[in-house]
Amino acid sequence: MSAAEIVDRGRRVMRLEAEALTAIEQRLGGEFARAVELIAGSPGRVIVAGVGKSGLIGRKIAATLTSTGTPATFLHPSDSVHGDLGIVGQDDVAVLLSKSGESDELLALVAHLKRFGVRTIAITGTPTSSLGRHCDVALDAGVREEACPHDLAPTTSTTAALVLGDALAVALLQEKGFQREDFARIHPGGALGRKLVTEVEEIMLREDLPVLQHEATMREAIVTIAERRGIAIVVDRERRVEGVVTAGDLSRLIEHGGDIFPIPVRDVMTRAPKIARTGELASAVAYRMEEHGIMAMPVVDDAQQLVGVVHLHDLMRGRVV
C-alpha cells in the first residue's frame, strides 16, 4: 500500500467523523437545553455511566465536567449493583451513554436510579431506544456509519458522544458563570495553572526602566532603545505614559533620511500606546502583544503611573504564552 493510500484512509475517517458531527449539530435542540437546565438546577453531582468504549468516553466527560465547575464522577454499571450505588444521592443527575440504548447493565442501573429519585439524561445513538424512553432527557448521538470500514468498531459514535459531553460541559460552564479565576483555583498545578494565575507584575521589569521625558530628542531615544531592549517610554512629570518609541519607529524614521538626532521624541512616538495594567493576567498581556505585533509594553498602576515594562520574551521564558 502506498503512502498516499494510507493518508487517504486517514482522511476518510476524519471526513466521516466531521460529517457526523455536523449532522448532530444541526439536530441539536430543546432536549439539549433541558439537559443543561436539569444539571445546572441540581444541587448534587453528575453521575456518568457507560459500558465498554462508552464507559471510556464517560470517564472523560466526567473529568471535563469536574474541571469546569460541575462536580461529576464515573460509575461503572456493573459495580453499581455491588455497593457502588452508595455514592448516588437523590439530588444527583445521571448521564448515561450507550450507542444502542439497549445495554442490559445500563437499563438495570436506570431502574435503580429511578428508585432513588435521580433524574437521568441519555446520550444514545437511538433516542427511541429503551434507554432513551426511560430517561428524563434523551440526547441524539446517532451517526450514519462508523469510520471503521466494517461499520463495527466504535469510532464515529464515540466521537459523537464525546462532543455532546463537551458541549454539555461548556454550556454549563457558561450557565454557571464559571470564570478564569475559578478555573485557576481548581487547576493550580502545571503549565495551565501557571498561565491562569501569573499576573503581569510578577514578570515585568521594575528597575532601570527605559523612560524619557517628553522634551527629549531622538538622540536620547536611540540610546535608550539600544540599551533597553528596543523600547523607550515617554512620560510626563507625574510618570503617566504619553507614548512609546520602538525600534520599528526608529527604522521608519531613518528611511526618510536627514538628520534625525534633533527631532523631538514627541514628534515620533506612538501616542496612546497599548498598555498593560497591574493585576492583569500575564497570559492576557501576552495574547494582546502577539495580536498587535508588540515586543514590549508599559505597565501602569491604578493611578495610571508607569511602574514597569514587560517584554514578550520574558513572558515566553515565564511559560505563560
LOZADO-403558 format. One line per field, with one value per residue (C-alpha): residue in one letter; x, y, z; residue number from 1. Coordinates in Angstrom, 3 decimals. Example, Ala and Ser with C-alpha at 12.3 -4.5 7.8 and 13.67 -1.06 7.14 Angstrom:
r <- [A, S]
c1 <- [12.300, 13.670]
c2 <- [-4.500, -1.060]
c3 <- [7.800, 7.140]
k <- [1, 2]
% end
This chain:
r <- [M, S, A, A, E, I, V, D, R, G, R, R, V, M, R, L, E, A, E, A, L, T, A, I, E, Q, R, L, G, G, E, F, A, R, A, V, E, L, I, A, G, S, P, G, R, V, I, V, A, G, V, G, K, S, G, L, I, G, R, K, I, A, A, T, L, T, S, T, G, T, P, A, T, F, L, H, P, S, D, S, V, H, G, D, L, G, I, V, G, Q, D, D, V, A, V, L, L, S, K, S, G, E, S, D, E, L, L, A, L, V, A, H, L, K, R, F, G, V, R, T, I, A, I, T, G, T, P, T, S, S, L, G, R, H, C, D, V, A, L, D, A, G, V, R, E, E, A, C, P, H, D, L, A, P, T, T, S, T, T, A, A, L, V, L, G, D, A, L, A, V, A, L, L, Q, E, K, G, F, Q, R, E, D, F, A, R, I, H, P, G, G, A, L, G, R, K, L, V, T, E, V, E, E, I, M, L, R, E, D, L, P, V, L, Q, H, E, A, T, M, R, E, A, I, V, T, I, A, E, R, R, G, I, A, I, V, V, D, R, E, R, R, V, E, G, V, V, T, A, G, D, L, S, R, L, I, E, H, G, G, D, I, F, P, I, P, V, R, D, V, M, T, R, A, P, K, I, A, R, T, G, E, L, A, S, A, V, A, Y, R, M, E, E, H, G, I, M, A, M, P, V, V, D, D, A, Q, Q, L, V, G, V, V, H, L, H, D, L, M, R, G, R, V, V]
c1 <- [0.000, 1.360, 1.800, -0.869, -3.395, -2.654, -3.162, -6.458, -7.687, -6.871, -8.632, -11.712, -12.005, -11.710, -14.208, -16.815, -16.492, -16.632, -19.774, -21.366, -20.659, -22.167, -25.355, -25.535, -25.033, -27.953, -30.195, -29.291, -32.356, -34.619, -33.548, -30.016, -31.304, -33.364, -30.288, -28.239, -31.047, -31.537, -27.880, -27.498, -30.538, -29.407, -27.583, -25.989, -23.325, -23.421, -23.133, -21.758, -22.093, -21.379, -20.114, -17.124, -15.994, -18.935, -17.557, -14.187, -15.901, -17.981, -14.865, -13.563, -16.903, -16.955, -13.422, -14.303, -17.418, -15.480, -12.681, -15.153, -17.120, -19.701, -18.745, -19.062, -17.979, -17.952, -19.960, -19.488, -22.913, -21.669, -20.052, -23.163, -25.088, -22.256, -22.205, -21.126, -24.687, -23.793, -22.187, -25.501, -27.693, -31.240, -30.102, -27.743, -28.292, -27.114, -25.718, -25.881, -24.045, -24.986, -24.889, -27.724, -29.625, -30.317, -27.429, -28.734, -26.311, -27.415, -31.108, -30.705, -28.871, -31.646, -34.155, -32.086, -31.531, -35.252, -35.856, -33.542, -35.349, -32.314, -33.034, -31.473, -30.041, -29.287, -26.614, -27.540, -27.466, -31.129, -33.262, -36.312, -34.464, -35.329, -32.701, -33.898, -37.527, -36.816, -34.590, -35.920, -33.917, -32.504, -29.685, -29.372, -25.836, -26.862, -24.403, -24.919, -21.933, -18.805, -15.474, -14.419, -14.584, -16.717, -19.024, -18.307, -15.607, -16.960, -15.297, -17.700, -20.249, -17.791, -16.597, -20.219, -20.847, -17.637, -18.532, -22.016, -20.389, -18.044, -20.995, -22.799, -19.722, -19.091, -22.757, -22.898, -19.682, -21.285, -24.647, -22.961, -20.755, -17.584, -14.632, -10.897, -10.229, -12.440, -10.541, -7.233, -8.477, -9.061, -6.074, -3.260, -0.536, 1.474, 1.678, -2.075, -2.205, 0.807, -0.906, -4.046, -2.589, 0.534, -0.014, 1.994, 3.771, 5.380, 7.276, 7.669, 10.903, 10.682, 14.111, 16.161, 13.055, 13.521, 11.965, 12.223, 10.658, 8.578, 11.204, 13.772, 15.181, 15.613, 19.329, 18.345, 15.666, 18.156, 20.474, 17.561, 16.203, 19.659, 20.297, 16.777, 15.740, 14.026, 11.650, 11.630, 8.646, 7.797, 6.227, 5.061, 6.252, 3.737, 5.112, 1.954, 2.645, 2.368, 3.745, 6.349, 9.132, 10.276, 12.995, 10.361, 9.598, 13.306, 13.720, 10.858, 12.306, 15.746, 14.207, 13.094, 16.720, 18.107, 19.412, 17.125, 19.053, 17.481, 13.909, 11.733, 10.720, 7.111, 7.011, 7.880, 6.339, 3.179, 0.591, -1.989, 0.052, -1.132, -0.621, -0.735, -2.133, -1.108, -3.311, -3.768, -3.031, 0.316, -1.260, -3.791, -0.997, 0.966, -2.079, -2.516, 1.169, 1.118, -2.156, -0.738, 2.850, 4.272, 7.545, 7.352, 4.593, 4.500, 2.763, 0.801, -0.862, -4.349, -3.152, -2.061, 1.586, 4.334, 5.548, 7.229, 7.759, 7.046, 8.795, 7.297, 10.493, 10.204, 6.599, 7.743, 10.507, 7.917, 5.918, 2.676, 2.467]
c2 <- [0.000, 3.415, 6.320, 8.242, 5.452, 5.357, 9.118, 8.814, 6.245, 8.558, 11.438, 9.271, 8.623, 12.323, 13.226, 10.725, 11.892, 15.572, 14.948, 13.103, 15.994, 18.469, 16.371, 16.182, 19.937, 20.512, 18.175, 19.762, 21.389, 21.673, 18.406, 19.749, 22.893, 20.710, 18.639, 21.745, 23.229, 19.920, 19.701, 23.421, 23.355, 20.315, 20.775, 17.342, 15.811, 14.392, 10.606, 9.444, 5.809, 3.680, 0.243, -0.594, 2.213, 4.298, 3.894, 5.269, 8.273, 8.642, 8.872, 11.692, 13.531, 13.239, 14.645, 17.549, 18.406, 18.368, 20.546, 23.161, 23.635, 20.831, 18.100, 14.693, 11.118, 7.988, 4.977, 1.626, -0.004, -3.453, -2.129, -0.141, -3.260, -4.397, -1.486, 1.495, 2.824, 4.204, 7.207, 8.241, 10.846, 11.855, 15.338, 13.918, 13.830, 10.827, 10.976, 7.521, 6.637, 3.845, 3.691, 1.198, 2.309, -1.352, -2.170, -4.510, -3.112, 0.482, -0.367, -2.097, 0.968, 3.275, 1.273, 1.691, 5.408, 5.955, 4.276, 6.872, 9.728, 10.596, 12.482, 10.900, 12.038, 9.580, 10.134, 7.490, 6.756, 5.757, 8.226, 5.954, 3.024, 1.635, 3.840, 6.945, 6.310, 5.642, 8.688, 12.168, 13.615, 11.834, 13.465, 12.201, 10.959, 8.906, 8.535, 7.208, 4.867, 4.121, 5.156, 1.515, 0.042, -2.805, -0.353, -2.217, -0.634, 2.311, 5.313, 7.917, 7.066, 7.539, 10.830, 11.994, 11.069, 12.793, 16.006, 16.049, 15.680, 18.570, 20.659, 19.962, 20.891, 24.167, 25.189, 24.504, 26.454, 29.493, 28.940, 28.957, 31.962, 29.909, 32.303, 32.017, 32.620, 29.633, 27.543, 28.587, 27.710, 24.066, 23.794, 25.160, 22.875, 22.658, 24.955, 25.533, 26.740, 28.966, 30.643, 31.271, 32.682, 34.592, 38.346, 40.708, 42.391, 39.041, 39.129, 42.819, 44.784, 47.316, 48.976, 50.911, 51.490, 52.949, 56.300, 59.614, 62.981, 64.421, 67.153, 64.544, 64.270, 61.263, 61.211, 60.244, 57.870, 55.988, 55.410, 54.266, 51.911, 50.378, 49.896, 48.963, 46.161, 48.061, 50.474, 53.991, 55.111, 58.793, 60.017, 63.308, 64.728, 62.514, 59.419, 58.986, 57.370, 59.777, 57.495, 54.944, 54.850, 51.456, 50.123, 49.909, 53.621, 54.363, 52.261, 54.039, 57.427, 56.569, 55.562, 59.181, 60.344, 63.561, 64.412, 62.603, 63.340, 66.736, 65.669, 65.882, 62.442, 63.620, 64.043, 60.391, 58.498, 56.433, 58.256, 56.282, 53.052, 49.632, 49.427, 46.617, 47.160, 45.725, 42.812, 41.794, 38.153, 37.725, 35.348, 38.029, 40.575, 38.089, 37.498, 41.229, 41.656, 38.832, 40.080, 43.562, 42.534, 44.267, 43.139, 45.276, 47.063, 49.652, 48.592, 51.158, 51.045, 52.170, 55.795, 55.414, 55.847, 53.811, 51.012, 48.621, 47.295, 43.758, 42.077, 39.263, 37.229, 37.392, 36.192, 33.295, 32.422, 32.565, 29.971, 31.926, 32.032]
c3 <- [0.000, -0.967, 1.435, -0.484, 0.045, 3.757, 4.007, 2.071, 4.571, 7.454, 5.740, 5.156, 8.890, 9.678, 6.957, 8.171, 11.755, 10.773, 8.700, 11.620, 13.984, 11.525, 11.385, 15.188, 15.454, 13.114, 15.157, 18.494, 20.005, 23.009, 24.587, 24.934, 26.657, 29.008, 29.880, 30.692, 32.804, 34.624, 35.632, 36.366, 38.643, 40.617, 43.945, 43.611, 41.415, 37.923, 37.815, 34.438, 33.386, 30.339, 29.350, 27.153, 24.853, 26.057, 29.557, 28.478, 26.908, 30.062, 32.214, 30.069, 30.197, 33.996, 34.172, 31.871, 33.868, 37.130, 35.769, 34.527, 37.722, 37.590, 40.095, 38.441, 38.977, 36.851, 37.989, 36.269, 35.810, 36.834, 40.012, 40.850, 41.865, 44.122, 46.532, 44.412, 44.309, 47.725, 46.032, 44.471, 46.152, 45.343, 44.255, 41.629, 37.875, 35.863, 32.313, 30.713, 27.492, 25.101, 21.313, 21.039, 24.101, 24.881, 27.224, 29.918, 32.508, 31.870, 31.844, 35.200, 36.517, 35.299, 37.317, 40.488, 39.845, 39.366, 42.713, 44.298, 42.565, 40.401, 37.166, 34.097, 30.756, 27.951, 25.299, 22.765, 19.090, 19.276, 21.270, 20.840, 22.458, 25.861, 27.482, 25.625, 26.571, 30.235, 30.795, 31.503, 28.597, 25.553, 23.545, 19.980, 19.275, 16.263, 13.359, 9.839, 9.971, 11.922, 10.437, 10.708, 7.157, 8.528, 10.331, 13.564, 15.764, 17.810, 16.175, 14.823, 17.515, 20.396, 18.908, 18.733, 22.371, 23.466, 21.638, 23.155, 26.561, 25.830, 24.660, 27.942, 29.991, 28.164, 28.150, 31.893, 32.436, 30.830, 32.516, 35.930, 35.169, 35.668, 35.231, 34.540, 38.222, 39.110, 36.582, 38.108, 41.589, 40.651, 38.259, 40.429, 39.124, 35.922, 32.920, 32.800, 36.369, 35.789, 32.828, 34.813, 37.992, 36.931, 36.905, 34.751, 37.672, 38.546, 35.242, 34.371, 34.846, 37.669, 37.683, 35.115, 33.046, 29.535, 30.457, 28.601, 29.310, 26.502, 25.992, 24.938, 21.421, 19.177, 20.064, 23.623, 22.324, 20.158, 23.119, 25.286, 22.635, 22.137, 25.852, 26.988, 24.644, 21.863, 23.571, 25.032, 27.117, 27.134, 30.388, 31.831, 35.165, 37.052, 35.264, 33.223, 29.853, 26.936, 24.238, 23.217, 20.648, 19.386, 17.139, 14.422, 14.741, 14.527, 11.369, 9.637, 10.613, 9.241, 5.898, 5.423, 5.584, 7.043, 10.484, 12.927, 16.140, 16.995, 16.220, 19.366, 20.565, 20.910, 17.098, 16.541, 19.454, 19.213, 21.251, 23.291, 23.022, 24.147, 27.933, 30.482, 33.958, 37.302, 38.281, 34.643, 33.840, 32.115, 29.601, 28.605, 28.132, 26.019, 23.851, 23.200, 22.428, 19.907, 18.415, 17.792, 16.990, 20.080, 21.656, 24.821, 26.689, 29.526, 32.742, 34.762, 38.168, 39.199, 39.252, 35.587, 36.602, 34.972, 37.254, 34.837, 31.347, 30.167, 27.245, 25.195, 25.531, 29.327, 29.121, 26.966, 29.411, 32.196, 30.190, 30.214, 26.403]
k <- [1, 2, 3, 4, 5, 6, 7, 8, 9, 10, 11, 12, 13, 14, 15, 16, 17, 18, 19, 20, 21, 22, 23, 24, 25, 26, 27, 28, 29, 30, 31, 32, 33, 34, 35, 36, 37, 38, 39, 40, 41, 42, 43, 44, 45, 46, 47, 48, 49, 50, 51, 52, 53, 54, 55, 56, 57, 58, 59, 60, 61, 62, 63, 64, 65, 66, 67, 68, 69, 70, 71, 72, 73, 74, 75, 76, 77, 78, 79, 80, 81, 82, 83, 84, 85, 86, 87, 88, 89, 90, 91, 92, 93, 94, 95, 96, 97, 98, 99, 100, 101, 102, 103, 104, 105, 106, 107, 108, 109, 110, 111, 112, 113, 114, 115, 116, 117, 118, 119, 120, 121, 122, 123, 124, 125, 126, 127, 128, 129, 130, 131, 132, 133, 134, 135, 136, 137, 138, 139, 140, 141, 142, 143, 144, 145, 146, 147, 148, 149, 150, 151, 152, 153, 154, 155, 156, 157, 158, 159, 160, 161, 162, 163, 164, 165, 166, 167, 168, 169, 170, 171, 172, 173, 174, 175, 176, 177, 178, 179, 180, 181, 182, 183, 184, 185, 186, 187, 188, 189, 190, 191, 192, 193, 194, 195, 196, 197, 198, 199, 200, 201, 202, 203, 204, 205, 206, 207, 208, 209, 210, 211, 212, 213, 214, 215, 216, 217, 218, 219, 220, 221, 222, 223, 224, 225, 226, 227, 228, 229, 230, 231, 232, 233, 234, 235, 236, 237, 238, 239, 240, 241, 242, 243, 244, 245, 246, 247, 248, 249, 250, 251, 252, 253, 254, 255, 256, 257, 258, 259, 260, 261, 262, 263, 264, 265, 266, 267, 268, 269, 270, 271, 272, 273, 274, 275, 276, 277, 278, 279, 280, 281, 282, 283, 284, 285, 286, 287, 288, 289, 290, 291, 292, 293, 294, 295, 296, 297, 298, 299, 300, 301, 302, 303, 304, 305, 306, 307, 308, 309, 310, 311, 312, 313, 314, 315, 316, 317, 318, 319, 320, 321]
% end
